Amino acid sequence: MPPSQRAFKDLRALRLKKHRRGQGRCLVEGARLVAEALRSPTGVQQVLVTAGFARSEAWPAIKAGVQTQGLEPVSLTNTQAEQLADTRHPQGIFAVVRLSAEPPRPEQLYQPPILILDDIADPGNLGTLLRTADWFGVPTVWVSLKSADIYNPKVVRGGMGAHFHLPGLWQGDLAACAEQLTARGITLLGAALDGRPLDQVEPPGKAWALVVGSEARGLSPFWRESLDEAITIPGAGQTESLNAAVAGGIILHYLQYSSGPAVDECGPMATGRP
């Protein structure tokens, strides 16, 4: 059954942050993301599908997930799919996902390791960092209010399902949370151009939090003053800095899997310029 005119208008409005927050839900687009949403504990309210996608090889598996959730697929025309889509060539499959109005429980919100994203305004970078955190087993991600909206369609697409796998994902005023890091024995590290070279840093077990700031401004003064240690990625080229998502991925890998500085008889392993 197709959506009513009013219902479709509300769906189109979900492309804007104020309406996502106002309605308490977001729109997920594409076969992979819809399948991820259906497999997760996240509340899927609706699945919308075009006749063309319903004839595709991907539909039977998704349809089974829809039936498991006790939902009835909503029919869309190709024109309606194009109006809802954030991509140029939509696949014709969407899910409406309920947003939680409350932050994660304390045991989730403060579960280390923690990735803190400080004013990451680019949706592509933000989505990639969420995906990277999920890949490296970082369960908790805090996102500042000045960052892109975590449910922006480009962020959701870039996250590749990470939204449904991160129990401690939260966007809000982070200042109050920061005080709890020290109280809980969590070491606060931050990515900065003038920090200590990464391969000279002793990873603090699993009880750490990493702050990654914007490429344009770096870490905000609040986080810079709160750090236990600033760290940098040594480089050998002429580029001023790394992309925020790339830098975050390199540091997350080191902190999660490195046993510490590589040392020989002459001390820490030689690196390129800091």
N, C-alpha and C positions, 0 to 999 in steps of 0.2 A: 504494500500500500504506500503511495507517495505521501510526503509530508504536506500539511496544509500550508497555505500561503503565509500565515502568521508564523508557523513553526519554521518554515524555510527562512523567513526573514531573521528569526532569532539565530539560526545556524550561521547565516552569512555574517551576522554581527560578531561572531566568535573570532573573527580575524583581528579584532581590536582588543587590546588589553582590558580596557574599562568594562567591556561587555563580558569578557572571560571571567573577570573577577565578580562582576555583577550577577552573572548567571551561575557562577560556581562550577563551571565546566569548560572544557576546551575540545577542539576538534583535532583528531589525529588522522593523517592522510597516508595512504599507501598500504600495500599488502603486508609488508614486513612489520610495520609499526602497529597495524590493526591486530595482527596475529600476536604480537608481543603484549599488547594491551589485554587481549582476551585471556592470555595465559597468566597474567599477573593478578594480584589481589585488588588492583585498582578497579574502581567501580565503572564498568562500561555500561552506559545508559542506552545507547543506540548504535546500530551498525547500518550504514547506508551504502547501497550498492547499485551500480548501473547494470542494465541487461547485458552489456558487453562483458563486464567483469564476471558476471554470474555464469558466463559460458567459458571462462578461462580455467586453466588447470589449477590455478591457485585457490579457486573458490571452494571446492569441496572441504578442504582442511579448515578454512576459515569458517565455513558454514557450520561445521561440526562444533567449533568453539562457540559460535553464536547460539546454537541449540543447547549446548551445555550451560550457558548463562541464562537460558530461559527467555531469550530475546527473539523477536520476529524481525527479520531484515526489512529495512525501509527502502523502497524503490526510488531511484533517481534517474532523471533523464540525463543525457550527455551534456546538455546546456546547463542544467543545475550543477552537475559535477564540476564543470568549468568555472562556474560562479563561486563555488565553495573552495576550489583548489588554490593552493599557494604555489603550485608548480605549473610549468607551461604545458606539459602533456600529462594530465592526471590519469591515474590507473582506473579510477572509477570506484574506489572503495574507501570509506571513511568510518571512523568511530567517534562517538561523543563520549568523553571521559569525565567523570566527576572529579572536581578538585577538592582537596581537603581544606577546610577553613581554619584548621588548627595546625600549629607546628608539630613536628614529630614528638613523640614521648621523650623525656629526658634521657632514657637509656639508649635511644636512637640518635638524638641530637648531639650527644657528647661522646658517641662511640668512636674512638680513634682507630686508624688514622683519619684525619679530617682535611679536606681541601676547602680553602676559603677563597672565594672569588670576589675580588675587590674592584668594583666599578668596571667590569668587563662589558662594555657597551655593544661590541660586535656580536650579533646573534650566532654567526658561524663559529667564532672562537668559543663562545659560551657552550654551544652544543657539543663541540669537539672536546672541550675539557670535561664535560659530564660523561661523555663516552669513554674518555681516557681514564677517568676515575673508576668507572665501572670495570674497565678492562684490567686495571691493576689492583682490583680488590679493595678500593677505598670506599667504605660504605656510607660516609657522611660528607655532604657537600653543603656549605653555607654560601649563599649568594647575596650580595649587597643590594639594597633597593635601587641604587643608581646603575646597576647592571641591566642588561636587557632582560625582559620578562622571561622567566624560565619556561613559560608555556607559549612564547612566540612561536609561530609555525616553523620558522627557520631553525630555532633552537631545538625544538622537538625533532625535526628531521635530522639535524646534525647530531643529536644525541643517540640516534639509532636504537632506541629502546631503553636507554639508560634511565630515563625518568621512571620506568617501571621496575628497576632493579636496585635503586638507591634508597634504602629505608630512611636515611637521614637527610634527604634532600629538602632544603628549606630556603626561602627567600624572605628576608625581613631586616629589621634593625639589628645589626650584629653587635653593637657596642655592649649591650647587657650580657650577651653570651660570652664575650671575650674574657670577662672576669672569671668565668668558670674554668677556663683552660688551666690557669695556674693552680686554682684550688683543687683541680683533679689531676695535677701532676703531668699535664700535657705540655711538651716543649713546642714553642711557637717559632717556626722558621718562616722566612720570607724571601722571595726571589727579588734580587736587586742587582744592578750593574756594579755596585761597589761592595758587594758582599764577599764572604770568604769563598775561595774556589771550591766547587762542589766536591771534587775528588779528595779534598782535605777535610771534609766534614764526616764526623762519626755519626752514622744513623742512630737516632735515639730509640731503638727498638720499634715498637708499634705505637707508643704513646706520643705521637707528634701531630701537629697541624701545620699545613703549608699554606701561606698566603701568596696568591698570584694577582698582581695588579694589572692595570691597563697598560697597553703599549705606549700610549701618549704621555701618561703622567706617572707611571710606576705606582708604587704603593702610596696610599693616602697617609697623611701625617699620623693619624690615629694608629694605624697598624704598624707603621715604621717605628713609632715610639714604644709599641707593645712587644716587639720581637725579642726573643731570646738570642736569635742569631740571624743575620742576613747572609744569604748565600748567592753565588753567581755561577754561571756555566762558563768555563774558560773557552775561548775561541781563538782562531788563528787568522781569520779573514778581516775584511775591512768594513763589513756591515755593522751598523751601530748596535743593533740588538736582534734578538730572536723574536719571532711571532710568539704571542703569549701562550697559545695552545701548544706550540712546539716546546717551548721552555718548560711549561707545566708538565708535559709528558716525560721529558728527560729527567726532571727532578723527581717526579713520582716514581719512576722506575728505579732510580738510584736509592731512594729512601726505602722502598719496599724490598729490594733484592740485594743491595750491596752489603758486604760484610764490613765495610769501612774503607779508609784510605789505603791505597796500594803503596807499600813502603819497601824500599830497598836499602842498601847500606848507606846511601846518600840522603835518605829521608823520603818524603812524599814524592810520588811519581811526578816527573816533570810534565808541565802542561803548556798550552799556548798562552797567549796574552789573556789576562783576566778581563 
